[in-house]
Amino acid sequence: MSASRKERKYVRVPLPKGMLVAWEHSGIRMVSQVGVIALGGLFIPTPQPPPSGDVIRLVLELPGGDVRARARVRDSRPGHGMGIEFTAMAQDARARLTRLMKILTRI
């Protein structure tokens, strides 16, 4: 592994068919497909992502219930999408996300 490559805290799982995520930034609501999912955050393809450092709210619909969270935009690439990091999530939502990730990483 090269020295310039970032070490990841969580396993990332690409979702080629996508999963829908509703998100809100500055009072504007959007729905996008999730490109990559991890316990720490998501990559959301969107043509006009918010700037890095901004906070968004989001809702992921998972089997067993929704995951509602606040997140910070860590990487914003206009025309491509944004990488977000979860900053706040209820304990039951975290448990649902953890169960999903266990299933996805077994495949």
Kinemage of the C-alpha trace (Angstrom):
@kinemage 1
@onewidth
@group {chain A} dominant
@subgroup {mainchain}
@vectorlist {calphas} color= white
{ca met a 1} P 0.000 0.000 0.000
{ca ser a 2} L 1.358 3.414 -0.911
{ca ala a 3} L 2.115 5.949 1.796
{ca ser a 4} L -0.273 8.463 0.184
{ca arg a 5} L -3.282 6.129 0.384
{ca lys a 6} L -5.637 6.932 3.264
{ca glu a 7} L -6.257 4.295 5.902
{ca arg a 8} L -9.987 3.658 6.286
{ca lys a 9} L -11.567 3.113 9.676
{ca tyr a 10} L -14.558 1.220 8.231
{ca val a 11} L -15.088 -1.202 5.363
{ca arg a 12} L -16.666 0.497 2.347
{ca val a 13} L -19.237 -1.366 0.232
{ca pro a 14} L -20.100 -0.150 -3.281
{ca leu a 15} L -23.804 -0.331 -4.099
{ca pro a 16} L -24.002 -0.635 -7.895
{ca lys a 17} L -27.808 -0.707 -7.888
{ca gly a 18} L -27.897 2.028 -5.316
{ca met a 19} L -30.031 2.636 -2.268
{ca leu a 20} L -32.033 5.817 -1.902
{ca val a 21} L -31.066 8.478 0.605
{ca ala a 22} L -33.100 11.610 1.313
{ca trp a 23} L -30.923 14.499 2.429
{ca glu a 24} L -31.347 18.148 3.316
{ca his a 25} L -28.913 21.035 3.095
{ca ser a 26} L -29.770 24.700 3.718
{ca gly a 27} L -33.509 23.952 3.634
{ca ile a 28} L -33.333 22.200 0.237
{ca arg a 29} L -34.362 18.550 0.166
{ca met a 30} L -32.926 16.070 -2.318
{ca val a 31} L -33.145 12.347 -2.994
{ca ser a 32} L -30.098 10.529 -4.391
{ca gln a 33} L -28.779 7.016 -4.730
{ca val a 34} L -26.035 5.869 -2.387
{ca gly a 35} L -22.892 4.934 -4.301
{ca val a 36} L -20.852 3.570 -1.385
{ca ile a 37} L -21.897 2.775 2.183
{ca ala a 38} L -19.819 2.324 5.349
{ca leu a 39} L -20.441 2.531 9.089
{ca gly a 40} L -18.718 5.907 9.090
{ca gly a 41} L -20.527 7.504 6.162
{ca leu a 42} L -21.615 7.414 2.536
{ca phe a 43} L -20.642 8.520 -0.931
{ca ile a 44} L -23.638 10.196 -2.541
{ca pro a 45} L -23.486 10.883 -6.279
{ca thr a 46} L -25.037 14.292 -6.951
{ca pro a 47} L -24.238 16.949 -9.572
{ca gln a 48} L -24.147 19.889 -7.139
{ca pro a 49} L -22.933 18.725 -3.726
{ca pro a 50} L -22.702 21.114 -0.777
{ca pro a 51} L -19.216 22.429 0.019
{ca ser a 52} L -16.832 20.443 2.202
{ca gly a 53} L -17.410 21.155 5.879
{ca asp a 54} L -21.143 21.814 5.539
{ca val a 55} L -23.647 19.803 7.597
{ca ile a 56} L -26.502 17.811 6.082
{ca arg a 57} L -29.361 15.791 7.541
{ca leu a 58} L -30.261 12.491 5.940
{ca val a 59} L -32.654 9.548 6.034
{ca leu a 60} L -31.799 6.072 4.734
{ca glu a 61} L -34.610 3.544 4.440
{ca leu a 62} L -33.326 0.162 5.623
{ca pro a 63} L -35.067 -3.114 6.357
{ca gly a 64} L -36.365 -2.794 9.895
{ca gly a 65} L -36.637 0.984 9.877
{ca asp a 66} L -35.128 4.297 8.874
{ca val a 67} L -31.671 5.559 9.727
{ca arg a 68} L -31.801 9.277 10.461
{ca ala a 69} L -28.495 11.035 10.925
{ca arg a 70} L -26.579 14.264 10.763
{ca ala a 71} L -23.413 14.268 8.724
{ca arg a 72} L -20.582 16.521 7.616
{ca val a 73} L -19.516 16.794 3.988
{ca arg a 74} L -15.887 15.611 4.003
{ca asp a 75} L -15.242 15.597 0.245
{ca ser a 76} L -17.224 17.632 -2.281
{ca arg a 77} L -16.697 17.098 -6.009
{ca pro a 78} L -19.008 19.192 -8.212
{ca gly a 79} L -20.352 17.124 -11.086
{ca his a 80} L -19.495 13.909 -9.241
{ca gly a 81} L -20.808 13.798 -5.661
{ca met a 82} L -19.900 14.014 -2.000
{ca gly a 83} L -18.381 11.859 0.680
{ca ile a 84} L -20.109 12.381 4.005
{ca glu a 85} L -19.196 11.378 7.552
{ca phe a 86} L -21.920 10.586 10.085
{ca thr a 87} L -21.719 12.929 13.089
{ca ala a 88} L -24.908 12.060 15.013
{ca met a 89} L -27.223 9.059 14.912
{ca ala a 90} L -29.606 7.438 17.393
{ca gln a 91} L -28.457 4.184 18.960
{ca asp a 92} L -31.237 2.122 17.326
{ca ala a 93} L -30.396 3.585 13.904
{ca arg a 94} L -26.710 2.741 14.436
{ca ala a 95} L -27.741 -0.846 15.284
{ca arg a 96} L -29.766 -1.124 12.029
{ca leu a 97} L -26.841 0.210 9.993
{ca thr a 98} L -24.436 -2.187 11.727
{ca arg a 99} L -26.721 -5.161 10.919
{ca leu a 100} L -26.909 -4.113 7.272
{ca met a 101} L -23.130 -3.765 7.018
{ca lys a 102} L -22.632 -7.240 8.495
{ca ile a 103} L -24.910 -8.663 5.795
{ca leu a 104} L -23.263 -6.678 2.984
{ca thr a 105} L -19.711 -7.602 3.997
{ca arg a 106} L -20.559 -11.341 4.140
{ca ile a 107} L -21.558 -11.405 0.482
